[in-house]
């Protein structure tokens, strides 16, 4: 990774006014991430941890309250008008639910045409040619152009949604749970489409998901988010094999096994309770209220980020021990 | 185990007639469940898994005419052909329900305690005071901290996991013998999912209930269920004990589904395994095996006639696949 990141998020903060007067919901708090050209990066965490808000803030669907989003080194907040629109085009979003992200009254052709018009393709012939190309890229027959989106299945609709975001030649796709609304037998097809797009078009992908197994296989690197903060990030294999944060470790261990022989050996569920409110996050380490390893020090100050191996960081005072296998949030729990 | 099953479904077919179209979401499905057991019904959306469980109990959208045939016997009583008032006596009392989305299953403008208590009043003829006491017991039973305070809260004040616990408490209020849980953990996080599944399994064993777990997620089956029915396009494809079906799936669809789940040892960036094609749309009746167009083992016999559910070499496992069953005959 000697080349420059295509997307760089620096100390990004998104906060919303709370219903409690004078208080704020810190949905995203001081988050920095990087995305290199042509890589798929996972962003995982429980619901309410701010992962969708982070994605939405990056593309400008939410307003950042602090921090910067740099696309190819250019700070998007310094741009306006046509320059901003041009940059935004390079940054596309794929939504979770392909049933609500497409207009039922449009045909597939119209839906894609709209995106191409925005891209400035004036000639109708040119647009038809490009639409054909896009449909092919996402694995739909070009005869699909004349069908209404409402006639399509979930998997097909998600392909149309992807074709639409590809229409403007983006460099970065932010995919927010793009396959969780799809049936299991269809999921693999759409996942393989993402892998192919990454290889063929070199599109970088921020893959927001709660399905950890899916992310491990698709992403080269993973960010783990908890209550508005990135608690750990690293290369997927390394992070899945040697997690350095108790939250990552427990999250990974709570994925159910298909094999009943393995599943029946499982002890009590690991992570107790749920994510606390982001309006009043715990002092110090935000995970401490659910962490079996928490000590007094955790409440006093936010833990520093430890570098565990190249490009693998975790924000926990025990990170080196956890990473080295000298300590475990799982064993502690069982005792 | 010699006694009659608590719920016995034989050759159940459901036809739905709307103003414009006729659908057959369930086509000749049979299964049984005994007291104290958990049966998982697994299938993709549109496979008929939910309709199959809800239609015999009169839980269908309005504006749709539902025609049922076959037999559904609960505690020896035939449910098909039962009048609505009689079905209503069972619903919520002997048969409890847990729905997928805990937010829409609860009344947003009434307190939690009242919603639980009204079930006890209705089904167990309890006085309001006794019902309130029972509500408190139930909230404790489903493992909610600070139970007394929770009773006076509204659903929006609770998180998804807590709401689902309340829905479970309501389902248990009528002391059901059978609990039907429709995707109880789909709307929840992995971490909360593990907690809720553990709770359901625990309660089911402690109260010696039978439980039907409807899900599309193979992952939740292994830890909770004793038996499994795999549904595909309105029909059962495979059924048997979980230990056997998940470890050694025989039907090509079951195999494909299990194979499609990413594994820890899959290389990063490798292709995802899946099934080719898409599930058929309901509507036009399918001549042969519904899975044949997507099946790599399909032979001519598959498209000729509908394959029957036949016991395999292991007589506990039944599979509706001519190829698998033919292999057995040859062996």
Interface residues (C-beta under 8 A of the other chain):
Chain A: X40 X46 X47 X153 X154 X155 X156 X183 X184 X185 X186 X187 X188 X189 X191 X192 X195 X210 X212 X213 X214 X216 X217 X218 X219 X220 X236 X237 X240 X250 X251 X254 X255 X256 X257 X258 X259 X260 X261 X262 X263 X264 X266 X268 X269 X270 X271 X272 X274
Chain B: X44 X45 X159 X160 X161 X162 X189 X190 X191 X192 X193 X194 X195 X197 X198 X216 X217 X218 X219 X220 X221 X222 X223 X242 X243 X246 X247 X256 X257 X258 X260 X261 X262 X263 X264 X266 X267 X268 X269 X270 X271 X272 X273 X274 X275 X276 X278 X279
